[in-house]
Amino acid sequence: MSAANTIAALRFAPLVPLWLLGLLALAALIVLAPALWRRARGVWWRLAAFLVLLLWLAGPRLVQETRQGLSDIGLLVIDHSASMAIGERAALADAARARLVEDAAKFPDLELRSVIVPDTGHDGTQLFAAARRALADIPESRRAGIIAITDGEVHDIPAKPDWGGAPLQVLIPAKGEETDRSLRVLEAPGYGIVGRSVTLRVEIDDLGVARPARETALTLRRDGEPPRVLQAPIGHPYDIEIPITRAGPSVIDLQAAPLPGAVTALNARAVVTINGVRDRLRVLLVSGEPHPGERTWRRLLKADPAVDLVHFTILRPPEKDDLTPLNELALIAFPVRELFQVKINQFDLIILDRFQSRGILPMIYLQNIADYVRRGGALLMSVGPEFAGPGSLSATPLADILPAEPAEGEDAVVNGAFRPQVTALGERHPVTAALPGWHEGAAPAWGSWYRHIAVGEGHGQVVMQTPDGQPLLLLDHVGKGRVALLLSDQIWLWSRGHQGGGPQAELLRRVAHWLMKEPELEENALSARIEDGRLSIESRSLAAHPPGAVTVTDPEGRKSTVALSETAPGRATATLPASVPGVWRADADGRTAFAAAAGGDPLEMADLRATATKLAPLVAASGGSIHWLDPDGAPALRRTEPDARGAGAHWIGLRRNHDHIVTGIAALPLLPNVAALAIILALMLIAWRQEGR
């Protein structure tokens, strides 16, 4: 508050109602009118007497008020949204705030309140919403004005000033109107079918440029592959074809060539994640002699609606001819050439279930299967006693891709009850890690099998074994493809619930997906993802000692080393904040993973220029001004009268409202009753004497 002062004023407190006072004045005028017309003697004294009477009835008083002045309140609104972190904006804003606070302290009748506009993360810069919340506590009669320190990118601008007529002064931390290049993704599918292409639709805009170029270079990077440079138009949508070559997420990094003089390169970059999925898994299942587990395979594969199953069962070999007429045999012949030569590459997985070489498939077709695997195909073999017999596939061209061969002699087929076990390697392998019913150091809670095939020395990954250490499930990489060998035909017992059953469906599902290179089942892989502003990294490794650290490269090229913590055998994780939008890269032991971080607030990041264009109409309507903080800093702060100019070239004003509260009142009657009566009588006496002459 300012100092107290005393103000004197003449006021009236009528002794009678105003209408009666007016009526008396009219009556006096009517009575005196004839005398005034004839200019009779003493009429002016009688008029004076009536005037004194009316003045007395009006109750004139000399009133003295003691007033306490109230200080005015100005609002300093500081924009802390994401766009204010660009370049030197934050530093310029802090310097301007410090100067304004210092200037405001020089005025004893001014209080300057500061309000921070936070980064909402989804609604853009809500500057006036923050100002309204602060103005709700300030009486309108004390509002001196609003000073806003912002880059001008405000997303809740009202149609007209709604804060009581005080001026709006805007300070922008820049040299002047800025330009920027914006790359927007108009359409981007979340997933794509492996083997097909998806279409990205983007648009490049040059903001604040009077005459933009017709086109510019657009660089496309995909999961660290060599960049691909395209020529994209400016100001028009542009379609880009992206082939989906593998399952799992692919990070697409798009970057337009920088615009000379642009405020930042952030908006010229966009990141899209496309998840590759398989349309339908095409599986070829060829069963040998009928056995109890054959139906288990068929039920398992037919239960999955995403699987297209082609199943053939060899009911008898060619040499067993019972002279059945041809018209009573099968309606269709076994399409050997079509399946194993013409269309073999169309299958995602080939399963040979207890199949043996008995002349049904010529050696050239078995060689085709081996070549199919080397080119990237997948082969799963479930074998029984036939694998150790004379028709064993280990004596065919498939032997070169199998991870093991049957042992020699009669001991190759081992009969007897046993419970399958997960090996130490299998506890780290995604195919068998954490299988339901398996706990390290405890007996498996699975039913028994009763036969397996012994093998000699082999290669590949032994992930399941018998209690005496004999391999039971082997996985192997062959060329670009993969092979799995299950050395028992007894897994069907689990599906029947024998002795409590076992995880038959889950195990076979994992094996099939590992064979088809599903990313979540890669045994030596590094993966990364960003959720809720944090980068999560997971390392899967078959090594007994997984990597202890990972090197992280952020979108701006800064590198840091993050320690990995082992969470399960073969699995280690790490997390760290990922606030910078763009592509993040993680490297560990020659493996690389990418993750995409989107911009925090699409509305806030859509236009990062410092501009006065958006706020100019509102500022003009309020009587305020706009000033650029670079290079001169904040303008001087002055106090202005309500009808005076609100700003100048190097200064801004906050209105002086002269608001106050009354602390005391003293009233002195100017015409006391006795004095009024005496004056009236004296005037009437003088008028009577004048008229008597």
C-alpha positions, 0 to 999 in steps of 0.5 A: 500500500502507498502512504495515506492522504486526506482529500476534502470535497463538497457534498450535499445531504438533503434534509428533504427528498429531492422531489420535494426540494425541486417542488419548493424551488418551482413554487418559489419561482412561481411566487416571485415571477410576477414581481420579477416581471414588474421589477418590484422593489425588494424582489431580489432580497426575497429571491436571495432568501428563497435561495438560502432556504433551498441551499439549507434544505440541500444540506451542503457539507464539507467532507474530508476523507482519509484514504489509503492507496492500494498498490497495483498488481502486474502479472509476469507470465513466463513460458516454460514450454518445450519450444522455449528450450531451443537455442538461447531462448531460456537464457534470454527469458531469464535475463528479461525476468530478472530485469523486470523484477528489478525495475518493478521493485523501484515502484512502491505502488506496484506488485509484480507477480510471476506465473510459470506456464508449464509444459503440459505435454499434450495441449501445447502452450496454455499461456492464457489459461495460466494467466487466468488462474493467477488473475482470479486472485487479483481484483480487476481495479488493481490489475496493472497489466500482463507481461508475457515472456514467450516465443509467441507459439501460444495455443489458447489465444482468446478472441479479445482481451478478457482481463479488464482492459489492462495492457498486454506486453509481449517479450519474445526471446529472439531477434525477429521472425524466424523460419523453420522446416517441418517434416510431418508424417501424414499416414504411417501404418503401425504394422506391415505384412512380411514380404510386402510393402507399406506406404508412408505419406509425409509432407515437408513445409517451409514455415515463415519462408516467403518463397519456399523451394520446390523440392528438397532432399529427404534421407531415409534410414532403416535400422542402421542400414545405408541411407537412401536419399529421395527428392521430395516436394515441398508443400505437397504430400509425398508417398514412400514405399517401405518393403517389410523384409522381416518380422518384428519392429523396424525403425524408419528415420526420415530427415529432410535437408536442413533449411538455411537459417532455420531455427532448429533441425528438430522438426525436419526429422521424423521417426516411424516404427513399423512392426513386421508381421507374417500374414499367415504361416505356411507350414508343410507337415509330412508324416511318415507311418501313422503313430499316436502322436501324428494327430497331436501335430495336426491339432496343434497346427490347425488350432492356430488360425494364422497357420495355413497347413498342408499335411500329407501322411505316407500310409504305405511305402511303394513296395507294399502292393496289395493289388488294390484297384486304382479306382479304390485308391486315393483320389489325388496323387502325392504332389511331390514335384509341386511341393518339393521343387516348384513351391518349396520356397513358399513355405515358412516351415517344413515339418517331417514327422517320423518320415523316412526315405523309402522312395517316396521322395527322390534324393533330388527333392531331399536335396531341395529341402537342404538347399531351402534351409540354407537359403533361409528356410526352417526345418523341424524333424521329430524322429522315432525308431525310423531315424536309426533304421535303414531308411534314416534321413541321416543317410540322405542329402539332409545329413549335411544340415542335421545337427546330429546322426543316430548312434550306431548299433541296436542301442540307438533306440533307447526304451524306458521311462524318463522325464525330459530336462532343460539343459544349462544352455536351455535355461538361457535359450528363449525356446526353453527358458522358464518353461512351465513346470521347470525349476532349476535344481528341482525335478520337472513337474512333467509326465514321462516319455518312454523312448528316445533316439541316441545320437553320436557326436553332433553340433548345434544347441542342446536345449533339452536332454534326458536325465543321463545327459543324452540330447533330446532337442537340438537347435542349429543354424544352417546357412541363413536357415535353421533346423530343429531335431526332436529325438523322441516321438513321445511328446504327444503324451504331454498333450494327453495329460499323461502323469500330469502332462507337460508344456507340449503346445508352448514348447512346440510353438516356441520351436516353430517361431524360433525356426521362423526367426521371430524376434522375441525368440532370438537367442543372442539378441539386443532389443530396445524400446521406449515407453513413457519417456524411458529407454528399456534395453534387453540383452539375450545371450547364451554366453555364461557371462552376459555383457556387463554394459551397453553403449547408448547413442542418443539422437544428437550423437551423444554416447553413454555407457549403461550397466546391464543387470541380469534378471534371469539366466541369459537375460540382462536389462537396463533403463535410462531416460529418453527425452530427446526425440529421434532414433536411439541406438544401443550397442553391445558385443557387436549387436545393435538395437534401435528404438524410436522416441516421438516428440513430447507434444505434437501441438507444441512441436508442430511449429518451433519458430519465434513469432509475433504474428499470432499474438499481434491482434490481441496485443493491439486490442489491449493497448500493449506492445511486442518487443524482441529480446535479442540483442537489447534485452528487456525494455525498461518498465514504467508506470502509465496513466489509464489514458496515456500510451502503454509502451514505447520503442524501448519501454513498456508500461503497467497501468496506474489504477489509483485504487484505494480504501477509505480509512476515515471520514469527517463532515462539517455542515456549511450552513448550520440550522441557526445560521440559516434561519438568521440569514433567511430572517435577515433577508426577509426583513431587508426585503420588507423594508425595501418594499415599504419605501 
